[in-house]
Amino acid sequence: MSDELLPDGPRTSGRDAVVVGGGLAGVTAALALADAGVRVTLLEGRPRLGGLAFSFHRGGLTVDNGQHVYLRCCTAYRWFLDRIDGATLAPLQERLDVPVVDVARPEGRRLGRLRRDALPVPLHLGRGLAAYPHLSLAERARVGRAALALKGLDLADPALDAQDFGSWLTAHGQSPRAVEALWDLVGVATLNAVAGDTSLGLAAMVFKTGLLSDPGAADIGWARVPLGELHDRLARRALDAAGVRTEVRARVTSVSPDGNGGWSVEMPGETLRADTVVLAVPQRETYDLLPPGALQAPERLLDIGTAPILNVHVVYDRKVLDAPFLAALGTPVQWVFDRTDASGLRSGQYLALSQSAAQDDIDRPVAALRERYLPELRRLLPRTREAEVKDFFVTRERTATFAPTPGVGRLRPGARTKAPGLYLAGAWTATGWPATMESAVRSGVNAADAALGALGRPRPRHLFVCEEAAHCIVPGDTPRTPGREPEGTGAPLRGGVR
C-alpha cells in the first residue's frame, strides 16, 4: 500500500482525492487533480480503464466494442489525447470528406460526398452541398436556409431544450428525404437518436458547433489503433507518471461523510478516506452512491433515459471496401468502418457497422442480425457478393448513452453537489454536449476545476487550454474563488458546445 491515501485511518496532512470510475471522465478528473498536486486514488470496478470505449480480444483480433470518432471541434478530447501522448494514434482528416452511398439509386449514381472547402463559414459547405446528389435542388436550397436559422439560435435559451428537433426541421421546410439524407445522417451518429426524439437544444449545439462555427470544426478523427491502446494502456501510463494510484476490479459500495469534514469510500474489505470525491460513473450508479442531501432532487437522475448502440462486426476473406469508412442511405446500415489494420487482421478485411439508436435491433439474436445485415452489405458493397464471410459477431451496448430527449437538459446536474467535497462527472452531466467522448472529458475537467477551487489549489493553465479554444468549462458556471465552495443545486448549467 502506498502512502498516497491510507485505508481506514486518518488522512495524511496533504490533500487527498478519490475518483470513482475509470472511464474518460474519471481518468480526466484524476489526471487534472494529480497535475495540480492532489494525491489521487482512481477506483474502477472493471478489469480495465476506458469505460464504454474499450477493446477486447477475439481469436487473433483486437476488437473495439464499437466505433468511436471525434471532430476537430472536440477540443477537450484532443487535449486528452495530447495528455496521454496518443494524438498521433488518432489523427484527424485534413478536410471533412464523408462518402455517402444511397443503395436505392441506380448503379453508378449511388455515391455522393459531404465535404468542405477552405472557405469561411458558411461558404465552406456551399460547394459540397450544391453537388450533393442525394437531395433535390430545392431541398438543398431549403437546407441552406435551415442552417442559417440554426446558426441564429441562442444555445443558452432553455426553451430550446423543451422542443424536439424534428418538429423544428419540419417547420423550417425540411422534407422527410432531407431529414434522412442529411440531418439524421449526422444527427443519429452524434446524438444517438432520430430528429423527432432529440432535444432542439442539443441538436442545435451539434450542428452549430460542428458545421457552422469554424471551417474545420467537423473534420473527423478516429483511432488507428485499438481503443484499449489509448484509453487503457496509455491512460494508465499517464496516470502512473502523474502519481495516481489506480485500482481496477475495485467495486465501490458506498460513499459517505466521515464526520471530520472528509469522505469515506467503502469497498469490500477496505475503506478509503479523502478530502475530495469525484463520482464519475453512470447516472443510475451515481444515484445509488449519493449520500442523502447531495442533490436537491436526486430522483431526476433516474429520469435520464438511455439509448442503445449495436455494432455489427464482419470479417471477409478479401478486401471489399476501399474507403476507410462510409455512410449509407436506403438501407438499415448506417456507417461502415474498415478496422482491418487496427485489429491486427493479416488477410481479408474486417468491417465494423456502427448502428446508433438501435432500439429495434439491440435484442435480436445474432442469427437474425446476420440474416438482416449480410444481405444489406451485399446491396451496399458489390464486392461482398463474391466474398466469403469468415466471422460474424455483434457487440451490444444497451445503455450506451443518455437519451437526448426534449427536456433532458433540466435533468442533468452540474459538477458541484450540495455536499462539500463531492463532485460529479460523466458524459451525462451538464456539459452542454450529447453523450460523447468529448462530453466525458469535459465533465472530468469541470469536476476537477470545481474541486481545485474548493481545495484552494491554483488552476494549472496547461490543463485547461481547451477552455480557451471552445469553452471547455461550461459557460455560465459559477466562477470559483480559491478555498470557497459554492453550494450546488443539482440544476443543469447552460451553455457548452459540441
Secondary structure, 3 states (H helix, E strand, C coil): CCCCCCECCCCCCCCEEEEECCCHHHHHHHHHHHHCCCEEEEEECCCCCCCCCCEEEECCEEEECCCCEEECCCHHHHHHHHHCCCHHHCCECCCCEEEEEECCCCCCCCEEEEECCCCCCCHHHHHHHHCCCCCCHHHHHHHHHHHHHHHCCCCCCCHHHHCEHHHHHHHCCCCHHHHHHHHHHHHHHHHCCCHHHCEHHHHHHHHHHHHHCCCCCCCEEECCCCHHHHHHHHHHHHHHHCCCEEEECCCCCEEEECCCCCEEEEECCEEEEECEEEECCCHHHHHHHCCCCCCCCCCHHHHCCEEEEEEEEEEECCCCCCCCEEEEECCCCCEEEECHHHHCCCCCEEEEEEEECCCCCCCCCHHHHHHHHHHHHHHHCHHHHHCCEEEEEEEEEEEEEECCCCCHHHHCCCCECCCCCEEECCCCCCCCCCCCHHHHHHHHHHHHHHHHHHHCCCCCHHHHHHHHHHCCCCCCCCCCECCECCCCCCCCCCCCCC
